[in-house]
Amino acid sequence: MLKKSLCAISLIASMQAHAALTLLGQFPGGIGGIAGCGFDAGTDSVWAYGSFNAQINSYTRTGVANGSAVFPGETANDVDLEFAREGFTLGATALPPHTLLVENGETGASDVYAVNKTTGAVLAHLVTGFGVNHVVGIAYHPIRNTIFLLADKLDTINPSRVAEINPVTGAVLNIFPTTGFSINFGDIEVDPTTGNLLIVSSEEATVRVMSPTGTTVANLPYPSGVNSISGIGLDELRGEAFLSGVGGTIYRVGGFNVAGSGISGTISLESFLPSISGRTVDFAVYNAGGVLVATASDSIDAAGAYSFAFSGPDGTYSVIADANGTFLKRKMSVAVSGGNGVANFSMTNGDSVPDGVIDLSDYTAVVVAFNALPSSGNWNPDADVNADGVVDLTDYTVIVTNFNKVDDIP
C-alpha cells in the first residue's frame, strides 16, 4: 500500500501571532522512510518509526541515536507517535505522564497502543471506531480529555477528515473535514493553550491550524528548504519543532510562538567542586492534591540553569528535583501563572550511601575511605562527596553539617 511518513507533534503554540518559521538544522533518521515520529519532552528526545520496521528509534536533539523500543502490533506505515504531557486513561488503564502512544491505522479501524518506551511492553490497547486502513495521525487533547485522529485522502469513508475520540471507549464523538487541505502523509496535534489543532500533510506547504470543532484558524508556511512534511513534534519550551520529511530527514525548525506552561530556574549543588555543566537532573511535578502530573529531565548548564515543558493549567504545584549521586531530593512550591513557573533549588550534599537520608551509614562510608585517592584500594567515589579527588575532612564536615537530613517528599 502506497503510504506516508509522519512525525507526531506534541505542540503548544500561541495562535494569536506567528513569527516566520526558520530552519535551524536537520539530520537523517537513518531508518529509511519515516512513518511516524514525535518529541518526548520528558527525556528531551526525538522518536521515529521507519515504515514497516520492527522497532521505534530514539535520538538526541542533534540526531544521535540513543535508544529503541519494540513496535507493537503489525508493522505498518500508516502510523503516528505521540507523547501525552500528562497522565490520562486509555481504555481501562491509567497512564503516567510522557507515555509513548503508538497509533496504527494500517488495517481496519485505528488501534492506539500505550507503550513502555524503555521495555517496549504494551501498557494498554484501544480499538477505536474510526478509520478504514488509512489513519495517519493521533493527538491527545489535554483540555477536552479526548483523542483526535487524522485520516488520509484514501480512506473510503472519511477521506482527509479529523475525528474526536473518547479515549476510554474508543467511540467517535465528532468528525469534520480538513477543507482545502489534502492529507497524504500527515499528522495532527493539539495546542493545549488555545485548544486548536495543528495539521500537516506531505501535499501541503503549511501547518493548518483548526479549532477542535473544525473551523480553520490559520495556515503557517514552512521555511525555505523544508517540504513534503509528514509530521511535526514541538519542543514547546524552546519554541522549536522537529518536522519529518517523507524522504527520511528530520528538520529542526524555530519560530514557533509558544504560550504553553514551562518550569525553569537554577540548580545549586552544595559543596561540589567540578563543573556541573551537562549534569542531568530529574524532575517530578505534583498537583495540589499530591497526584503526579508530569516528569521531566534536563541537562543543566555551567550556571545550573534548567528548563522543562509543562502543559498543566495555572496553579500551585510541588516540584521535586533529583540531582542524583550524593544529593538529596529537594522540593519547591511553584506557582505556574501565565503559562510559566520558576523554581531555584539548592541541593543538599552528603548522601554517600544513596538511600535518601544522611545518617551513620554515610559517616561510616567516609571513615572507611578516609584519606583515599582514586588509586587507593579503599577508594569510594561516593564518599568523596565534594568530588575533589580525595576523601578527607571536607567530606566529613559536609556529612556532619547535614546529618539527619532526608529526601523531600511530595
Buried (B, 14 or more C-beta within 10 A) or exposed (E): EEBBBBBBBBBBBBBEEBEEBEBBBBBEBBBBBBBBBBBBBBBBBBBBBBBBBEBBBBBBBEBEEEBBBEBBBEBBBBBBBBBBBBBBEBBEBEBBBBBBBBBBBBBEBBBBBBBBBEEBEBBBBBEBBBBBBBBBBBBBBBBBEBBBBBBBBBBEEBBBBBBBBBBBEBEBBEBBBBEEBBBBBBBBBBBBBBBBBBBBBBBBEBBBBBBBEBEBBBBBEBBEEBBBBBBBBBBBBBBBBBBBBBBBBBBBBBBBEBBBBBBBBBBBBBBBEEEBEEBBBBBBBBBEEEEBBBBBBBEBBEEBEBBBBBBBEEEEBBBBBBBEBBBBBBBBEBEBEEBBBBBBBBBBBBBBBBEBBBBEEBBBBBEEBBEBEEEEEEBBBBBBBBBBBBBBEBBBBBBBBBBEBBBBEB
